[in-house]
Each structure stands twice: as C-alpha cells, then as structure tokens.
Amino acid sequence: MIRFTRSALTIALVGALVGPLLGALGAGATAQLQGVFTMPPDAAGQRKAIDFNPAANVVEVVIAAYEWPAQLRTGQTTMCKTFNGIVPGPRIEANVGDKLIVHYFNFLPEPSSIHWHGIEVPATEDGSHISQLGVPAHGGYRRYEFDVLRAHTAWYHPHFNTMVQLEQGMYGAVVFRDPAEDQRLGLPAAESTFVLDDVLLFLDGTHATIWPTDPAKNAERQLNGREGNVLLVNGSDARRIDVQEGVPVRWRVVNASSARFMRLSIPGHDLYRIGGDAGLIAAPDKRPPIDLIPWWQWPVQKVSNPDTTKGILLSPGERAEFVWTPLAKAGTSIALQWHDIARGLHTVAKQGNMLVLTHSHNEGTRAPETLVTIDVKPGTTPPVTWVPPATLRPVTPINVQNAPTIDVMFGHSLPAQDGNVTFFAQMKNMAPLPFPMVTPADAPTVKPNDVRIIRVTNMTGGDHPFHIHGFFFQPIDVQYIDSLTPANNRTVAWGPTENKDVVIVPRRPGLVRGASRTVMRLAIRFDDTGRQGKIYASNKVPTATTSGGWLFHCHNLEHASRGMMSFVQVIP
Ligand SMILES: [Cu+2]
C-alpha cells in the first residue's frame, strides 16, 4: 500500500502549493494533485484518500473542493463540483480509536464546508451552515479533527448551497472499521464500497439544477425533489466489477442522491444485510431478491414487487452493508439492480390560473435498471457457504419511559402561481421557521445524555427521509391516522431495534389534504460518550470555537433547501 510519508510535506507547504497550482496551472498539475492526495481507483472504481501521517493511530488527509470535469454519462464530459477533482470524492478510511484530521481547501467561487453525515463529531466539526461559518471561497481553509468512535459506513458532503454542491458531485464515502470485530464475526475480507447517485443532465452533459421555469414543472420538482436521468455508481453510468464465483463479498452502499429512493436487488441472490447507518446491526437480515409481478392496470407489464421485505431500500442519505455470495457460473454476468418503489409523487397541472396537485397513480412502475454489471470470474466450486453469525453487534434499546417529546411537523404550502412551494418542519409554535435560521424561538433544548422521543408528524402525501446531525436515533413505531377512512388507522411497530440517522417517514394514509397524517416516533439519546464537553450547540450565531445547533431536516435536498429543516440545542 502506498503511503505518502514524506514528513517534509507539511500542511503549510500543501497550503502554499494547492492554491497556485489549481488557480494557474492546467490539467497536468491537477492530475498530479489527485495523485498526491488520492489513490488510483480500486476494482469498484472507488478511490481512497491518501493518509500522509506516518503515525499508526492518526489518519490525515487533504480534501480540496474545486470545479473539474468528470465523465458521468459514458462518452461525455460534465463540469462538476468535486472533492480532489473526482466524483465521488476520495473515500476516507480509518479505524475505531484513530484520530482523523482533514485539511479542507475550498477553491469554489462560493463558501462551502464538509458535513460528516452520520458521524459523531464534536459540534464545532459538524460543518452545517448553522453550526459553522462557511469555509471562504477562492482558497479558504478549514481543519476538521475528530476521534473515530464507531465502526460504520458514513459519508461526507458540503452543507452550504447543498442542493447544488452535493448534486454536482461533492460527496464521498467514509469507512470506519473495527478489524477485531470483523475478524471475530468472520465477515468476508473481500469488500467494496459503492456510492449511488442520480444526476439530471441535459443532452450536452451539463447539470440541470436550475428550477424549471414552467410553473407546473417547477412545483413538481419542488414537491417530489429532483430525480435524475442518469444513475451513477461511483461516478459512472457504466460501472462494472469482477467477483469470484462462490466467494462471499461484503458490499457497502451509500445513497448520495438528492431525492431518488434506491431499492437494490441482485436477481437470483439473497443479500444478507449486516449493517445500516450506525454500522453492524443486531442480527443479520436476509433480503431475498425483488421479483416482478403483473400490474393490474396493464397485465402485459410487470413491475417490481412492492414488498419491502425483499431487496434493500435506501432513501437519500441512508447506508447499508450486506454480504452476498455469487452463485452464478464463472463467465456469466449478473447485475446489481435499481428497482422502483412508490414514495408519494405528485403531478401538477395548470388549470387556468391554478396549479392543481394530484397524486401519481402509476408510481413504482418503472422498469428495473442495472446499477452495476457484475462479471463472475472463476472462484471456488462448490461455493463457500457463508453462514452469517446469529448476532452481530448488540443494540441496546433506548428507554423512553417518561421521556419528553420533541414535536416536529413536516408539511408544505400549496404551490404559488410561479410553482414555488414552501416546506416546513414546524415545532411547538405553528409559525414557519425562518430560513436560513439562527434564532428560532422554539428550538428544543436538551442536556447531554438526555433522552427524548422525536415525534415526526407527516402532513404530506409524500415520504420524507428524516435526518439528524451528530446523533443516532431508534425508530419506535409509525401511526397512520385518517379521519375520513378509519380503516386506514393503524400503528406499525418498527422491526428489530436499530440505530439510524436517516429514516423514511411515510406519507399520510389518505389522499385528502388535512384529513389524515402519519406520526413516526423516534427514540434518541443525545449521547456524549467519547465527546464529553464537545456537543454543546445553541441558537447562537456560531464562532470559531462555539457551534450553532444540531440540525435535523428532510434529506430530500429540494425539501431541505426550501425550509424542511430545524435544529436542536444542546446546552450544559
Ligand atoms: Cu422531504
């Protein structure tokens, strides 16, 4: 393994080099920069950040944001916003107990940051636009430093102008390992990481990120979020990987897309989900492949079976780790597929001066698409039978008895004449929160290690991926409440207890606006283990040493950018 250990290359020198090189020189110099800070692609097309700190328990990497072309759609070049000139940005790897130091240079013409999605960082390192000041444009610098507390798959992306910066390529995987745990559980050593995305590209390859000018289309984009027309895996629409027949592999997957739900399946193969947002789950979760079933409205067409016990469903921001054994014969090719699922899409039509909302009736009916072509090479026959351990990593349920409730309400306005929709995450009072916000009067306040129930009421006809920064929660249950159709009323308990930082809050059960709602309860402990004294975050404007609140928001980026966002304060 190449390690860049030339200690003479201090960060001061790096800082002195990076700016002039990027600003003044051409492709050769930037390619060289990528070589200095980023490893060549691995078999999955993933590239790792180079750790140039020789100390065994410190990982020190350089991440530089700048605009650079990438080939996303085959045969075409797209100008992207990148970390280190590549999409996705380099994967950052470290082990539990390591200290991670990231030198971040921002050469974009606008402020930026790195938000460590799903990572228990000190409040000052969270990188959100309310917790920190932005890293200035045109060469701004910021050092992020934190201890690696947990083995899991996470990711990083900016939290300034997120809808544009993330969408145009600024995201990367984070893999934190506990080698002793992996070895004790006998997890396959062969592993790959896949960052999934979809981008909306014009014919000429440019990103179509501006809001549509047609009011009805504008309203649809805002209500549904932006789904793309090119599916990307590790930055390519034609991703291939070799596997060996009969040899189990561990795959890590991140859904980095703005709004697209990713439902994953490998025909003919069971996937053992072993990990989620917070790393290994309590027990393996066997996920059979998604079959195709006839569609009642159109019997000649078959659609993906909507039964969510099949395949693996990831909403934007969610991660999964799974183990599977290629059973197909060497010399054949199989595929990791994307499958459609209904998530409460709206269609908007213009009738006179009015924009009229309807719910899509043909949702979840798009044909499966290939995400990754898997070429099976000779391995071992008969196949290695990987028996998943009965227990992986014990998860202690959070005791919510007598725990106060934090109320969150997800909703949106009807579209204005230009199609613009305002989203909100109202809490105690019913006034829309200002955005960007620094001092909402009603931001809930907790102390370290306080336990709360976050009760998310979804008034809308769409599913929303709820995300909170800096902490994990455990979904408790989902209650469907419908005043018009009492038959819809029911409460569904969440399956095995799992720590998560993104969860899908399902759409209301009825179609009539205002007549029904969904209420999801999440247990959360504002745990400061490993971060004692470092999780304080109030509604004050952040400074270099103090942090603004911990954000929670919908991870549909169009929704978040239009107001479906608020925060919790943690004070001494
Ligand atoms: Cu949303």
Boltz pocket constraint, residues with backbone or C-beta under 6 A from the ligand:
constraints:
  - pocket:
      binder: B
      contacts: [[A, 463], [A, 464], [A, 465], [A, 554], [A, 555], [A, 556], [A, 559], [A, 560], [A, 564]]
      max_distance: 6.0
